């Protein structure tokens, strides 16, 4: 017949295991909250607001096209295109002829970009931005080709390989193991970066 002492031993062991499990779960919960890392799914997530804040740092910007047109770009607005796994940056554009005393022309420019991870920079970058739409107030339709050409230059100079997020070395070590970002998925309200153990 088991003694009361022998019955207490399993109870103590169960309590100790339970406390240990609670501590592990708490630690995992803290890790999952740290810098957007989800320990259960093995990915980082970044909100649209975080991504918008990164893009905001690139503006305002002024670029020159063909030594003739100054393009002033302001008020970027990031749109997440989860259906096509791309992000679109819409911005206000102000075109000024540097040779002729003509009033500036105002409009909007939308650039669509993919996303990629650069191991050397430890950063998620905008990849191969392209013109999605150029709309300029009062500009005749026949100038569409020139406007698209201007937009293409803006895309390459302004947003090509622009970093949306740069990881710290600590963020690329999870539970003592080195990890490397892999697939990047655009979500309706942010992006998800899968991480893989090296």
N, C-alpha and C positions, 0 to 999 in steps of 0.2 A: 504494500500500500504506500503511495507516495506521501512524503511528509509535506508539511506546510512550507518548509524551506525549499524543497524541490519544486513545489508549485510556483513559488515566487520567482525562481530563476528564469523560467520561460517568459513570465510576465515582464520581468526586467529586460530580457533580451528583445522581446517584441517592442517594448517602449523605446529602447535604444535604437532599434532598426527604424521605427516610425519617425523618431526625431531626426535620424540621419537622412531618411527619405525626404522629410519636410525641408531640411537644410539644402539638400540637392535641388529640390524643386524651386526653392526660393532663389538659389544661385542661378539656376537656369532662367528663371523669370527675370532676374536682374540682367542677365546676359542678353535676353531677347529684347529688353527695353533699351539696351545700350546702342546708341548710334543706328537705330533702325534694324538691328540684326535680329532675326527670328530663329532661335535655336531649333525649333521644331521642324521648320521647312528648309533651313540652311540657306537663307537668302537675306540680303539687305533690301529694305524698301525706303524710298525717299518720296516725300509728299510733293504735290504740285507747288506748294508754297516755297519749299526748299529749292526746287529747281528754278522757280521764278526768281527767287533772290539771287541765284547764281547768274542768270541771264541779265538781270538788272545791272550787274556790275560792268557789263560791256557797253552800256549806254550812259549818256548820249555819245554818239560817234559821228564823225564827219569824214567822208571818203571823197576822192576825186575820180571822175570818170573821163578818160581821154583828154585830160588837161583842159576840159571845156566845162564840165558840169560838177559842181559841188553837191554832194548828197548828204544832207543832215538827217540823222536817224534818231528817233526818240520814242519813248513810251512803248517798250516791248511788251507783248502779251503772249504768254506761252499757252498753246493749245495741245492737249495730249490726244493723239490719234491712235487709240488702242486697236482699232480695227485693222490698221495697216502697220502697227508697231513702229510708228514714227512720231516725231514732235514737230509742231509748226510754230514758228515765231512770227507774229504779226507786229508790225511797227509803223509808226508815222514816218513819212518821208517828205523832205522838203528839198526840191531841186532848184539850184541857182545857176544860171549861166554866168561863167566867170569872164566871158569876153564881151557880152552885150549887156547894155543897161536895161534888162527886162526884169519884171517882177518875178519873185520866186513862185514856183508851182508846188502845190501841196497834194499829197496823196497817201496811200498806204501800200505797204509791201509785205507779202507773206512768203516765208521761206520754209520749206519742208526738209527735215533732216532725219537720217537714221541715227543709231547710237552704236558705239563700239567701246571696248575697253582697251586702254593702252598700258601694258605692264610696266614699261619704262617710266611713265608718268604716274602710274598707280591711279589713273583717272578714267572716268566715264566721259567720253567725248561726243560732241555732235559730229556725225559722219556724213560727208558728201552732201552738204546742203544744196538744194536746188530751188528755183523760183516756182512757187505755186500760183501766185497771183500778184499782178501789179495794177493798181487802180490810182489814176491821177486825175484830179478834178480839172475839167476843161481841156483835156488833152485829146486831140482827134484820134480815131481808131488807127489811122495809118502809121502812127508813131509807136504802136504796140511792140514791134520788133526791137526798136531802139530801147524802149523801156525794159523789155525782158533782158536785153544785153546788159543794161545798167544793173538790173536785179541780180544777174548771174555774177557780175563782178562783186557786188555787195556780199552775196552769199559766200564767195570764196575768201574775200578779205576779212569779213566780219565774223563769220560763224564757223568756218571750216576748222575742225579739230578743237573747237572751243570746249573747255572742261566744264561739265555740269556738276561734277563732284570728284574730289580727290581724296582717296583713302589715306589714312595714316598707317604707318607700319603696324601699330598695335591692332588696328581693325582687320588686318590680314593675318592675324593669329587668333584662332578660336580654340579654346580648351587646350592650349599649348601646342596646337598644330598649325602649320602654315596653310593658308587657303588662298585660292586665286579666283577672282571673279570670272564668270563664264557667261551664260546666256542672259541677255537683257530683255526684259519684257515691259512694254508700255501698258500701263493700267489706266482706267478712267480718271484716277485721282493721284497718279504718281508713276514711278517706275520701280521694277523689281529686278535685282541683280543676283542671280544664283551664284553661290560660291562653292568651289570644289576643293577637296583636300589635295595637296600636291603629292 
